[in-house]
């Protein structure tokens, strides 16, 4: 690695995703090739989430890529939220289209035309659909692979219910699944909460969110969102159902939700866990969990190679994602560096002495200078290999989460005045502050916290992927102490309504 994480974070990030063979650049700005290593990470996330959403009756489907201009603009506030990012198709071959077609920035306007056809009776509810697809948002800020791209992969779930209580329950259930993706699969702690009205989904009733934190540059980053849409889209697309009342067969509008998780997860994973040797992957999401590197000597090549193949079969048969690196034209040192760069959680070494002693050596990728030295390497008897590897992978998964959580927790500071707010922001912290929850105050906070001269702006541009210096609301955390009577907003002095998490963010 040429770049150091704590010295040149943005270039370190780009170097990791290139050298770890995650990304290839493409000749359309903001569009990237996801190479097999990163796409396999996405597949592991898909696998977990698919299983969990199907448990609650969600079905996968696929809807068209294109939406008419008239349909997209039917909900004004929704369209205004995406209008600057919409990519339009205006020609078919050499002919102008009668009506421009948008490449989906999101699919409400596409899917809800169908909902209005499919939902007629209370027996048609609830309707819960999900699609795995790509969307295009013509982002004009500095593009960054995984984090800010013009085309990205995601899942978007859309549901319709007879009652608001059912819809509200699903919003929180999906948010909990997103928490599990981040915390249980990616080993990344998140804060769950509700967005302010300024930050909620355009056209929605309210938005809940899972917010992560990047300690290297002190930035918050939105991990996933689960939205309550209320009945607004049901009104626009005439999605009604006949109630089940025996005496009064009236019609009512459905209550709707939408929810989404994107390949941004991969970028967050890289930034939080990576180090100066490259990528570091939690075992549950790693495409390869164990790499076997045979240590060969001239007189014992055949024995060692045979033992390595035997160990590979044992692990693969046990359901462990394992690769044997038996390339002849690479030294063990070259192989170590290659797989360390790709972030494989566990390296298994076997040499002549190990063959003689019926053992092998396990080396952890997540070990850092300052950790307990004895935790880096472990000698395991072949007869106990599967149990030993599984235990070690669980240990790595938990250790990575706990390390990230400790770093995150140490970076959330409770403040009550502007001076403390700015001091902690500049020290790469997130601030939990009493807030009036008014949009005008929210905008003033963003402007005031980001308008401190050209020198500050240049520093932010150098260390933060070209991001702005202004702070914004991340969420109103679900887990927080109550606002006491008489508590004032830290920014304007009006009565505070909620403890709110602020930070500079992506």
C-alpha positions as CSV (number, residue, x, y, z in Angstrom):
1,X,0.0,0.0,0.0
2,X,1.3,3.4,-1.0
3,X,-1.3,5.5,0.9
4,X,-1.8,5.4,4.7
5,X,-5.4,5.3,6.0
6,X,-4.8,8.0,8.7
7,X,-2.7,10.3,6.4
8,X,-4.6,10.3,3.0
9,X,-7.9,8.6,3.6
10,X,-9.6,9.2,0.2
11,X,-6.6,8.0,-1.8
12,X,-6.1,5.1,0.6
13,X,-9.8,4.1,0.0
14,X,-9.3,4.2,-3.8
15,X,-6.1,2.2,-3.6
16,X,-7.7,-0.5,-1.5
17,X,-10.8,-1.1,-3.7
18,X,-8.5,-1.2,-6.8
19,X,-5.8,-3.5,-5.4
20,X,-8.3,-5.7,-3.6
21,X,-9.9,-6.3,-7.1
22,X,-13.2,-4.9,-6.1
23,X,-13.7,-2.2,-8.7
24,X,-12.7,-1.4,-12.2
25,X,-13.2,2.1,-13.6
26,X,-15.4,2.6,-16.6
27,X,-15.5,5.3,-19.3
28,X,-18.8,6.8,-18.0
29,X,-18.1,9.0,-15.1
30,X,-19.8,7.7,-11.9
31,X,-20.3,4.2,-13.2
32,X,-18.1,1.3,-12.1
33,X,-17.6,-2.4,-12.8
34,X,-18.2,-4.5,-9.6
35,X,-15.6,-7.2,-9.9
36,X,-16.3,-10.7,-8.6
37,X,-14.8,-10.0,-5.2
38,X,-17.1,-7.1,-4.3
39,X,-20.1,-8.7,-6.1
40,X,-19.7,-11.8,-3.9
41,X,-19.8,-9.6,-0.8
42,X,-23.1,-8.2,-2.2
43,X,-24.4,-11.7,-2.9
44,X,-23.7,-12.7,0.8
45,X,-25.7,-9.7,1.9
46,X,-28.5,-10.6,-0.5
47,X,-28.6,-14.2,0.7
48,X,-29.1,-13.1,4.4
49,X,-31.7,-10.5,3.6
50,X,-33.6,-12.6,1.1
51,X,-34.1,-15.3,3.8
52,X,-35.2,-12.9,6.4
53,X,-37.7,-10.9,4.3
54,X,-39.3,-14.1,2.9
55,X,-40.0,-15.1,6.5
56,X,-42.4,-12.2,6.8
57,X,-44.1,-12.9,3.5
58,X,-42.2,-10.6,1.2
59,X,-42.0,-11.9,-2.4
60,X,-39.3,-10.9,-5.0
61,X,-40.4,-9.5,-8.3
62,X,-39.0,-7.3,-11.1
63,X,-40.4,-4.1,-12.6
64,X,-39.4,-2.2,-15.7
65,X,-36.4,0.2,-15.8
66,X,-38.2,3.1,-17.5
67,X,-41.0,5.3,-16.2
68,X,-42.9,8.0,-18.1
69,X,-42.4,11.6,-17.3
70,X,-46.1,12.1,-16.4
71,X,-46.0,9.2,-14.0
72,X,-42.8,10.3,-12.3
73,X,-44.1,13.9,-11.9
74,X,-47.5,12.8,-10.5
75,X,-46.3,13.3,-6.9
76,X,-44.8,16.8,-6.9
77,X,-42.8,16.6,-3.6
78,X,-41.5,13.1,-4.5
79,X,-40.4,14.3,-8.0
80,X,-38.8,17.4,-6.6
81,X,-36.7,15.3,-4.3
82,X,-35.1,13.5,-7.3
83,X,-35.5,15.9,-10.2
84,X,-31.9,17.1,-10.3
85,X,-30.7,13.5,-10.4
86,X,-33.0,12.0,-13.0
87,X,-31.5,10.6,-16.2
88,X,-33.8,10.9,-19.2
89,X,-34.2,8.9,-22.4
90,X,-35.5,11.2,-25.2
91,X,-34.7,9.2,-28.4
92,X,-35.5,5.8,-29.7
93,X,-33.0,5.1,-32.4
94,X,-33.1,8.3,-34.5
95,X,-36.6,9.3,-33.5
96,X,-37.6,11.6,-30.7
97,X,-39.9,9.9,-28.2
98,X,-43.4,11.3,-27.8
99,X,-42.8,11.6,-24.0
100,X,-39.4,11.5,-22.3
101,X,-38.8,8.3,-20.2
102,X,-36.9,8.4,-17.0
103,X,-34.4,5.7,-16.0
104,X,-35.7,4.8,-12.5
105,X,-34.2,6.8,-9.6
106,X,-36.6,4.8,-7.4
107,X,-39.7,2.7,-8.3
108,X,-42.7,4.1,-6.5
109,X,-44.1,5.6,-9.7
110,X,-43.5,2.4,-11.6
111,X,-44.7,-0.1,-9.1
112,X,-47.8,1.7,-7.7
113,X,-49.5,1.7,-11.1
114,X,-49.5,-2.1,-10.7
115,X,-50.6,-1.9,-7.1
116,X,-53.7,-0.1,-8.1
117,X,-54.6,-2.9,-10.5
118,X,-53.8,-5.8,-8.1
119,X,-55.4,-4.5,-4.9
120,X,-59.2,-4.5,-5.0
121,X,-60.3,-6.2,-1.7
122,X,-59.0,-6.5,1.8
123,X,-58.2,-10.1,0.8
124,X,-55.5,-8.7,-1.5
125,X,-53.7,-7.3,1.6
126,X,-51.1,-7.1,2.8
127,X,-49.1,-6.9,-0.5
128,X,-45.3,-7.1,0.1
129,X,-42.9,-7.0,-2.8
130,X,-39.2,-6.5,-3.2
131,X,-36.9,-6.2,-6.2
132,X,-33.1,-6.5,-6.5
133,X,-32.1,-4.1,-9.3
134,X,-30.0,-1.1,-10.2
135,X,-31.1,2.6,-10.2
136,X,-29.6,5.7,-11.8
137,X,-29.3,9.0,-10.0
138,X,-27.3,11.5,-12.0
139,X,-25.3,12.7,-9.0
140,X,-23.2,15.7,-9.9
141,X,-21.0,15.8,-6.8
142,X,-17.6,14.1,-6.9
143,X,-18.3,10.4,-7.7
144,X,-16.8,7.8,-5.4
145,X,-17.1,4.0,-5.9
146,X,-19.8,2.4,-3.7
147,X,-20.4,5.7,-1.8
148,X,-21.7,8.1,-4.5
149,X,-22.3,6.7,-7.9
150,X,-24.6,7.4,-10.8
151,X,-25.7,3.8,-11.0
152,X,-25.9,1.5,-8.0
153,X,-27.4,-1.8,-7.0
154,X,-29.9,-2.1,-4.2
155,X,-33.0,-3.8,-3.0
156,X,-36.2,-1.8,-2.7
157,X,-39.1,-3.2,-0.8
158,X,-42.7,-1.9,-1.3
159,X,-45.7,-2.9,0.8
160,X,-49.3,-2.0,1.2
161,X,-51.5,-2.6,4.3
162,X,-55.1,-2.1,5.3
163,X,-54.1,-0.3,8.5
164,X,-51.5,2.2,9.7
165,X,-50.6,0.1,12.7
166,X,-49.6,-2.8,10.4
167,X,-47.5,-0.5,8.2
168,X,-45.8,1.1,11.2
169,X,-45.0,-2.3,12.6
170,X,-43.3,-3.4,9.3
171,X,-41.2,-0.1,9.1
172,X,-39.5,-1.1,12.4
173,X,-39.2,-4.8,11.5
174,X,-37.4,-3.9,8.3
175,X,-35.2,-1.4,10.1
176,X,-34.2,-4.2,12.6
177,X,-33.3,-6.4,9.7
178,X,-31.0,-3.6,8.4
179,X,-29.5,-3.4,11.8
180,X,-28.7,-7.1,11.7
181,X,-27.1,-6.8,8.2
182,X,-24.8,-4.1,9.5
183,X,-24.1,-5.5,13.0
184,X,-24.3,-9.2,12.6
185,X,-23.0,-9.6,9.0
186,X,-20.8,-6.6,8.4
187,X,-19.6,-6.1,12.0
188,X,-20.5,-2.4,11.8
189,X,-22.5,-0.7,14.7
190,X,-25.4,1.5,13.7
191,X,-27.6,4.0,15.4
192,X,-31.3,3.5,14.7
193,X,-33.6,6.5,14.7
194,X,-36.1,8.7,12.9
195,X,-35.1,11.3,10.3
196,X,-36.3,14.9,10.8
197,X,-38.9,16.1,8.3
198,X,-36.3,18.0,6.4
199,X,-34.3,14.8,5.8
200,X,-37.2,12.3,5.3
201,X,-38.0,10.6,2.0
202,X,-39.6,12.9,-0.5
203,X,-43.3,12.4,-0.5
204,X,-43.3,10.1,2.6
205,X,-44.9,10.4,6.0
206,X,-41.7,9.6,8.0
207,X,-38.4,7.9,7.6
208,X,-36.4,5.7,9.9
209,X,-32.7,5.1,9.4
210,X,-29.7,3.1,10.4
211,X,-26.7,5.5,10.7
212,X,-23.1,4.3,10.7
213,X,-19.9,6.3,11.5
214,X,-16.5,6.5,9.9
215,X,-14.0,7.3,12.6
216,X,-11.1,8.1,10.3
217,X,-12.6,11.3,9.1
218,X,-15.4,11.7,11.6
219,X,-18.2,11.3,9.1
220,X,-21.7,9.9,9.6
221,X,-23.1,7.9,6.8
222,X,-26.6,6.7,6.1
223,X,-26.6,2.9,6.0
224,X,-30.2,2.0,5.1
225,X,-33.7,3.5,5.4
226,X,-37.2,2.3,6.0
227,X,-40.0,4.7,5.1
228,X,-43.6,5.1,6.0
229,X,-45.3,6.6,3.0
230,X,-48.7,7.0,4.7
231,X,-51.5,7.2,2.2
232,X,-50.1,9.9,-0.1
233,X,-49.1,7.5,-3.0
234,X,-52.4,5.6,-2.5
235,X,-54.3,8.8,-3.2
236,X,-52.2,9.6,-6.3
237,X,-52.3,6.2,-7.8
238,X,-55.9,5.4,-6.6
239,X,-54.9,2.3,-4.6
240,X,-58.1,1.4,-2.8
241,X,-59.6,-1.8,-1.3
242,X,-63.0,-2.8,-0.3
243,X,-63.1,-3.2,3.5
244,X,-64.2,-6.4,5.3
245,X,-67.1,-4.9,7.1
246,X,-70.2,-7.1,7.0
247,X,-72.6,-4.2,7.2
248,X,-70.8,-1.4,5.3
249,X,-68.8,-2.4,2.2
250,X,-66.9,0.9,1.9
251,X,-63.6,1.6,0.2
252,X,-60.4,2.7,1.9
253,X,-56.9,3.7,0.8
254,X,-54.0,1.5,1.7
255,X,-51.1,2.4,3.9
256,X,-47.7,2.0,2.3
257,X,-44.1,1.6,3.1
258,X,-40.9,1.5,1.1
259,X,-37.4,0.4,2.2
260,X,-34.0,0.0,0.7
261,X,-30.4,-1.1,1.2
262,X,-27.6,-0.4,-1.4
263,X,-24.1,-1.4,-2.4
264,X,-23.0,1.6,-0.3
265,X,-22.7,-1.1,2.4
266,X,-19.6,-2.3,0.7
267,X,-18.0,1.1,0.9
268,X,-18.8,1.5,4.5
269,X,-17.3,-1.9,5.1
270,X,-14.0,-0.9,3.5
271,X,-13.7,2.4,5.3
272,X,-14.4,1.0,8.8
273,X,-12.5,-2.2,8.8
274,X,-9.7,-1.7,6.3
275,X,-6.1,-1.0,7.4
276,X,-2.7,-0.2,5.8
277,X,-2.4,-3.7,4.4
278,X,-5.7,-3.5,2.6
279,X,-9.2,-4.8,3.0
280,X,-10.2,-6.6,6.3
281,X,-13.4,-8.6,5.9
282,X,-15.7,-10.0,8.6
283,X,-16.0,-13.8,8.1
284,X,-19.8,-13.8,7.6
285,X,-19.6,-11.6,4.5
286,X,-16.2,-12.7,3.2
287,X,-16.3,-14.4,-0.2
288,X,-13.4,-16.6,1.0
289,X,-13.2,-17.2,4.8
290,X,-9.9,-19.3,4.8
291,X,-7.0,-19.3,2.4
292,X,-4.6,-22.3,2.6
293,X,-1.0,-21.5,1.8
294,X,1.3,-24.6,1.6
295,X,4.9,-23.9,2.7
296,X,6.9,-26.0,0.2
297,X,10.4,-27.4,0.4
298,X,12.1,-29.5,-2.3
299,X,12.2,-32.8,-0.4
300,X,8.6,-32.5,0.9
301,X,6.5,-30.8,-1.9
302,X,4.3,-33.7,-2.6
303,X,3.5,-34.5,1.1
304,X,2.7,-30.8,1.8
305,X,0.6,-30.4,-1.3
306,X,-1.4,-33.6,-0.5
307,X,-2.0,-32.4,3.0
308,X,-3.1,-29.0,1.8
309,X,-5.7,-30.6,-0.5
310,X,-6.9,-32.8,2.3
311,X,-7.4,-29.8,4.6
312,X,-9.2,-27.9,1.8
313,X,-11.6,-30.8,1.4
314,X,-12.2,-31.0,5.1
315,X,-13.1,-27.3,5.4
316,X,-15.2,-27.2,2.2
317,X,-17.2,-30.2,3.3
318,X,-17.9,-28.5,6.6
319,X,-19.4,-25.5,4.7
320,X,-16.5,-23.1,5.1
321,X,-15.6,-20.9,2.2
322,X,-12.0,-22.0,1.5
323,X,-9.4,-21.5,-1.2
324,X,-6.1,-23.4,-1.7
325,X,-3.5,-21.1,-3.1
326,X,-1.2,-23.7,-4.9
327,X,0.2,-21.3,-7.4
328,X,3.8,-22.3,-8.2
329,X,5.0,-19.0,-9.5
330,X,4.4,-17.1,-6.2
331,X,6.4,-17.3,-3.0
332,X,4.5,-17.7,0.3
333,X,5.3,-14.0,1.1
334,X,3.7,-12.9,-2.2
335,X,0.6,-15.0,-1.4
336,X,0.4,-13.6,2.1
337,X,0.4,-10.0,0.7
338,X,-2.2,-10.9,-2.0
339,X,-4.7,-12.4,0.4
340,X,-4.1,-9.8,3.1
341,X,-5.0,-7.1,0.5
342,X,-8.2,-8.9,-0.3
343,X,-9.1,-9.2,3.4
344,X,-9.5,-12.9,3.8
345,X,-10.2,-13.4,7.6
346,X,-8.0,-16.5,8.2
347,X,-4.9,-17.8,6.6
348,X,-4.0,-21.5,7.1
349,X,-0.3,-22.4,6.7
350,X,0.9,-26.0,6.4
351,X,4.6,-27.0,6.0
352,X,6.7,-30.2,6.4
353,X,6.8,-30.0,10.2
354,X,3.1,-29.5,10.3
355,X,2.6,-32.6,8.1
356,X,4.8,-34.6,10.5
357,X,2.9,-33.4,13.5
358,X,-0.6,-33.6,11.9
359,X,-1.2,-29.9,12.6
360,X,-1.5,-26.5,10.8
361,X,-1.2,-22.9,11.8
362,X,-4.0,-20.3,11.7
363,X,-3.2,-16.6,11.3
364,X,-5.9,-13.9,11.8
365,X,-6.2,-11.0,9.3
366,X,-7.9,-8.6,11.8
367,X,-4.9,-8.6,14.2
368,X,-3.4,-5.2,14.7
369,X,-0.2,-3.9,16.4
370,X,-1.0,-3.5,20.1
371,X,-3.3,-6.5,20.2
372,X,-2.4,-9.5,22.4
373,X,0.5,-11.2,20.5
374,X,-0.8,-14.7,21.3
375,X,-4.1,-13.9,19.5
376,X,-2.4,-13.6,16.0
377,X,-1.3,-17.2,15.5
378,X,-2.8,-20.5,16.6
379,X,-1.6,-24.1,16.1
380,X,-4.5,-26.5,15.5
381,X,-4.5,-30.3,15.4
382,X,-5.9,-31.6,12.1
383,X,-8.4,-33.7,14.0
384,X,-9.8,-30.5,15.5
385,X,-9.5,-28.4,12.4
386,X,-13.2,-27.7,11.7
387,X,-14.1,-26.8,15.2
388,X,-10.9,-24.7,15.6
389,X,-11.6,-22.7,12.4
390,X,-15.2,-22.1,13.1
391,X,-14.4,-20.9,16.6
392,X,-11.7,-18.6,15.2
393,X,-14.0,-17.2,12.6
394,X,-16.6,-16.4,15.3
395,X,-14.0,-14.8,17.4
396,X,-12.8,-12.6,14.5
397,X,-16.4,-11.6,13.7
398,X,-17.1,-10.6,17.3
399,X,-13.7,-8.9,17.7
400,X,-14.2,-6.8,14.6
401,X,-17.7,-5.6,15.8
402,X,-16.5,-4.8,19.3
403,X,-13.5,-2.8,18.0
404,X,-15.8,-0.8,15.6
405,X,-18.4,-0.3,18.3
406,X,-15.9,1.0,20.9
407,X,-14.5,3.4,18.3
408,X,-18.0,4.6,17.5
409,X,-19.2,4.9,21.1
410,X,-16.1,7.0,22.0
411,X,-16.9,9.3,19.1
412,X,-20.5,10.2,20.2
413,X,-20.5,13.2,22.5
414,X,-23.4,14.7,24.3
415,X,-23.4,18.6,24.0
416,X,-25.7,21.4,25.0
417,X,-24.3,24.5,23.4
418,X,-22.8,25.8,20.1
419,X,-19.3,26.0,21.4
420,X,-19.2,22.4,22.4
421,X,-20.9,21.4,19.1
422,X,-18.2,23.0,16.9
423,X,-15.3,21.8,19.1
424,X,-16.4,18.2,18.9
425,X,-17.3,18.3,15.2
426,X,-13.8,19.6,14.5
427,X,-12.4,16.7,16.6
428,X,-14.1,14.2,14.3
429,X,-17.0,13.5,16.7
430,X,-20.8,13.1,16.3
431,X,-22.8,15.3,18.6
432,X,-26.0,14.3,20.4
433,X,-27.7,17.6,21.1
434,X,-31.1,19.0,22.3
435,X,-32.8,20.3,19.2
436,X,-36.0,22.3,18.5
437,X,-36.7,20.0,15.4
438,X,-37.5,23.0,13.2
439,X,-36.4,23.1,9.5
440,X,-35.3,26.7,9.6
441,X,-33.0,26.0,12.5
442,X,-31.7,22.9,10.9
443,X,-30.7,24.8,7.7
444,X,-29.0,27.5,9.8
445,X,-27.0,24.8,11.6
446,X,-25.8,23.3,8.3
447,X,-24.8,26.7,6.9
448,X,-23.2,28.1,10.1
449,X,-21.2,24.9,10.8
450,X,-19.8,24.9,7.3
451,X,-19.0,28.6,6.7
452,X,-15.7,29.1,8.4
453,X,-13.5,30.2,5.6
454,X,-11.6,28.8,2.6
455,X,-8.9,27.2,4.6
456,X,-11.3,24.9,6.5
457,X,-13.1,24.0,3.2
458,X,-9.8,23.0,1.6
459,X,-8.9,20.8,4.5
460,X,-12.3,19.1,4.3
461,X,-11.9,18.5,0.6
462,X,-8.5,16.9,1.1
463,X,-9.4,14.5,3.8
464,X,-13.1,13.8,3.2
465,X,-13.7,12.8,-0.4
466,X,-14.6,16.4,-1.5
467,X,-17.4,16.6,1.1
468,X,-18.8,19.8,2.6
469,X,-17.9,21.0,6.0
470,X,-21.4,21.7,7.2
471,X,-23.1,19.4,9.8
472,X,-26.6,18.0,9.4
473,X,-29.1,16.0,11.4
474,X,-28.4,12.2,11.1
475,X,-31.4,11.0,13.1
476,X,-33.4,11.3,16.3
477,X,-32.1,8.1,18.0
478,X,-34.7,5.7,19.4
479,X,-32.5,5.0,22.3
480,X,-31.9,8.2,24.2
481,X,-32.9,10.0,27.4
482,X,-36.0,12.1,27.3
483,X,-35.9,15.9,26.9
484,X,-36.6,17.6,30.2
485,X,-39.0,20.5,30.5
486,X,-37.1,23.7,30.1
487,X,-34.4,22.2,27.9
488,X,-33.3,24.6,25.1
489,X,-32.2,23.9,21.6
490,X,-28.4,24.1,21.5
491,X,-28.5,26.3,18.3
492,X,-31.4,28.7,18.6
493,X,-32.5,28.6,22.3
494,X,-36.1,27.6,21.6
495,X,-37.7,24.7,23.6
496,X,-36.0,21.5,22.6
497,X,-38.2,18.6,21.4
498,X,-35.7,15.7,20.9
499,X,-32.2,14.6,21.4
500,X,-30.8,14.6,17.9
501,X,-27.6,13.1,16.4
502,X,-25.7,15.6,14.3
503,X,-22.5,15.2,12.3
504,X,-20.7,15.9,9.1
505,X,-21.7,13.2,6.8
506,X,-21.6,11.6,3.3
